[in-house]
Amino acid sequence: MKKFASFLIFLIAFTSYSQITTANFGKYPVFKECSNIAIDSLENCFNYTLQEFIYNNFKTPEIATNENYNGKAEVFFEVTKEGEFKVLYVDAIYNELKEEAKRVFNLLPKITPATYNANPSYVQFTVPIKIPLEEPTLGETPLNEELPVNDLTNEYDDIVKQPYANEEYRSNINIPLSHQNYSRFDAALNKVGTNSHTAQKPFIYSEVNKYYDFESENQKILKNKTSWFGRKWWNEHMIALKGEDYWLTIDPGVDLQIGKDVNADIDTYNNTRLVYLQGGIGKKLSFFSVIYESQGRFAGYFNRYAESIKPSGGNPAIIPGRGIAKEFKEDAYDYPVATGYVSYSPSKHFNFQLGHGKNFVGEGHRSLFLSDNASPNSYFKINTTFWKIKYTNTWMAFKDVRSEVLNENRSYKNKYIASHYLSYNITKRLNIGLFESVIWDNAGDGINFSYLNPIIFYQSIQFSTGSRSGNALIGLSAKYKINDRINMYGQFIIDEFSSSDIFGGEGSWKNKTGYQIGMKYYDGFGIKNLFLQAEYNRVRPYTYSHNTVVLNYGHNNQSIAHAYGASFSEFILIGHYHKGRIFGDAKVIVAQRGSDFNTPEDQLFYGADIYGNEENRAYEIGNEVAQGNTIDFFFTELQLGYLINPATSLKVYGSVIYRDYNPMVNTDENFESQTTWFNLGIRTDLFNWHYDQ
């Protein structure tokens, strides 16, 4: 880490903005005043006319006059293919200078665009505005001499660096999954009449930016900092590079927590150092990568859960939502994580992604289809958007890390999932979604290539190849926008499509169903930026499990749908609020959860653990939600924080968690406990922590 830090400081020290003059093009853009000028004089005429317009219209802000400022404002702008002036970036010491420069450029008339190879083309310039203003003079500006075709001796020197202009907000980069961050723009996506699709997450910046202008919203909370450190700490990416047809940002980050589990008398901490980069090549290809190096010790209940799902092979735990951990000191964990992807959009209708990370399908805080509850996994995803439809295909690779399913070479068992989600905006208020997925492993005949078909019905394929060849699951979702401030949503899932068992009313173990009902309320009670949410989830026993145990709906010993697996009912209340850089979050959960007894007297499987063996099920009929060792569960979390840097999502916060866990019968695995956990931290908010286990 010391070598990496030294290298990072070296990069920062030698990274600076370089002024550019123009992009390469054939013929300069033409003002009306220059229409009769010879082509070899167009550059001089363009420069003089622009400078004269600025001189006649620019009004020096009072603050610059009062402080006797002597300097300049640099305006990086573009003349589009349509001949319109578009300001990309302004570098100036005062915000008033920036706003005045933008005002003047908005007054410029539409002109004849530049051409390249006889076709209209955009072109970019940087123009300095000297303060105090100086009247322009018409002088001779020599044209750049063209190099011979095969003379590339100046190729390196011709590479120019342009000012970074928040390209990520218009790119194909995913918006990192964070409940708090997503709550800021959720209302904009859900206004009546929009043709947005909000179930397939994470969102791409370019699709959300149509409804929520990230740049202008962040501009409202930028701090007036002129020093390099001030800008980088409060407003900007640490390193930002941009050239012709590419851009790149590199940022260090942290997730540093220190706290106390009062009831268990445990001093808790998390020490994560990370570095992440994102960028784009051209307008179609984007990429993102982040590396985490972490050590931590958590509240007692969280440590116990992490150890209860430990993998085969001697490692002591799996940190929920993160990954496999090794021992660190005597009572802590060391858990490295790496995620990343490449995102390619050949047209406005398609986006392809190949990566290692998380996906989420649903409108709610939870998802009964696919959630970000488990560790990151490898995936390939296709988003197809046209008319009133968005169709998402996702193929994912998962791991079963239990000792009983290890391969002959003692490596972890691979399994795969293919899923389809079709989102259709029936009206400007009503959306429905159809979901299906199938899980299979590579045993027996190997991969069934029918599962790679992006438009096939998986249930019929699984039926035709045998029940043990895969685990198919189907679901239905809906969302209704009552008005711009309130919408309702829901999900219904079927894991075992047997109509007689589902509708028979006898509580068959094959009645593997679940549902979700929820409501979102924006600007709650008339308070701007107050986002409220209520949600109820209920899943029957044995849902997500399978008679071929490796084909359950899990990854790294965690559920890939709801965190509780199956056999539970849950009610959630959530609130998010922000004002400027200040934010607050609140969550309350009341639930009943089922569990096995796992005592010498009772080794039966009651249907809550998705890794349970269905052959050892407790009942054929008469199954009820939360059966077995019923657990009454209460959880609440309050958080108050401050957004340090909107560009990097760096936040400082304090939180308190209270958790009450009360099983019907105390056993070695499940016993009554209460937790009060205080936490202080500073973190780069790129993922959700799921502490509500």
RATA-V950216 format. One record per helix or strand of 2 or more residues. SS is the DSSP state (H for helix, E for strand). FROM is the first residue (numbers start at 1). TO is the last residue. If there is no record, write none. Layout:
# RATA-V950216
{{SS,FROM,TO} {SS,FROM,TO}}
This chain:
# RATA-V950216
{{H,2,13} {H,32,34} {H,39,57} {H,62,66} {E,71,79} {E,85,91} {H,95,107} {E,114,116} {E,119,121} {E,123,131} {H,167,170} {H,179,189} {E,200,201} {H,205,208} {H,214,219} {H,228,234} {E,239,243} {E,246,261} {E,266,281} {E,285,297} {H,300,308} {E,317,319} {E,323,328} {E,332,334} {E,337,347} {E,350,357} {E,360,361} {E,377,386} {E,389,400} {H,403,405} {E,413,425} {E,430,441} {H,449,452} {H,458,465} {H,467,469} {E,471,481} {E,486,494} {H,499,503} {E,513,522} {H,524,526} {E,530,539} {H,549,551} {E,554,555} {E,558,559} {E,568,579} {E,582,593} {H,614,616} {E,631,645} {E,650,663} {E,673,684}}
